Each structure stands twice: as C-alpha cells, then as structure tokens.
Amino acid sequence: MIKEPPARTRHQPRRPVRLPVTAAVLACAVLAGCTAQAPNPVPDPDELIKAATQRLTDACLARQGLVPPRTGRGRPPGTDAQRVDAALFGTGPAELSLPLPTGYVVRAHTDGCLAAAQQRLYGDQPGWFRVSVIVNNLEPEAAHTHRDLSEVRARHRTEIAQWERLRAHALTEATTVLKSPPPKGNPPA
C-alpha cells in the first residue's frame, strides 16, 4: 500500500509570543531550581533490539574471523561473501518453516549468528519465528481471506500475546546487551 504525503498548504508564519520575564520568575528559576528540564528521549524499542542484534551478530562473525557486512558499504577485498552469509544466516535446508494463508511459505535457519542472536534476545528463536511471521502477515492474511483486519487479529490473539511477551523479553535482554561491553570469546550455552 503506497501512502502519499498530505498536500502542502501555505500558512502564514506566526509571530513569536513574548512573555514578560519578571524578577520573581528569574528568582524562582535561580533559587528554587524550577527550570524546565528536557525529558530524556525514550529510545525506540525496535531500534534497541536491532542494535543488540547487530552487536551480537557482529561478535559472532568476528569470533569466526569474518567481517560483518554493512549496508551502503562494499565488502572488503578478499572477503568470501558466501562464507559470511552462511555464518550469518545458517546453512543447509531451513529448519523452521511456516506456510501462510496467502500460499507463501516462510523459512528460517536455527543455526548461524542471526539465529543465535534471536535465541539470546527472545529466549525462544523457533517461537519468535512463528509468532513474528504470523503477526507481520496479518494484513496480507486479511486481504487474502477477504476479512476485516480486526477479525483476523481476533483469530490470532494468542499469537499476538505471545509476540508481545517475547518482544518484551527481547527488549529487556537488548538493554542488558547494549549496557555490557561487547562480547568476546565463545558465548555461554
């Protein structure tokens, strides 16, 4: 679905409002410390989980003597792209598979650095795979089955609740991962 930005309208610039600063206001600010503090911005949970995943996968690849790939940057000369991809995403036939009502089948590996990072963060990589695929495909399922999205969501309330639990677990783990020094050596089993 392509969303178009709203049409721009031309507004007249507003004049700034100037409030009188009195000695009482200044005294309050200086003596009582009642100056307004900017609240700490709340980090986006998705960005925290993504950063922790990247830290874990980078460390996993580094332990194997591989350079992590980065978007927008070519691979260093002499890098074996297939070896990096195999270490990151796993090898052989995918162990996890989930057919969707749309007819597509989503597959994933349980080996590789990404699977290990998901296991560490979510605590249940196969469970996370299953519920995340279902939750991320609710709209296509609604369109394919000609049902209202709220009806499809109601059918999958158990999966949505499990997705929320696993994501909350991942957010807690991601915070721990990002506050700790980058991992070295072999990860604990």
Secondary structure, 3 states (H helix, E strand, C coil): CCCCCCCCCCCCCCCCCCCCCCHHHHHHHHHCCCCCCCCCCCCCHHHHHHHHHHHHHHHHHHHCCCCCCCCCCCCCCCCCHHHHHHHHHCCCCCCEEEECCCCCEEEECCCCHHHHHHHHHHCCHHHHHHHHHHHHCHHHHHHHHCCCHHHHHHHCHHHHHHHHHHHHHHHHHHHHHHHCCCCCCCCCC
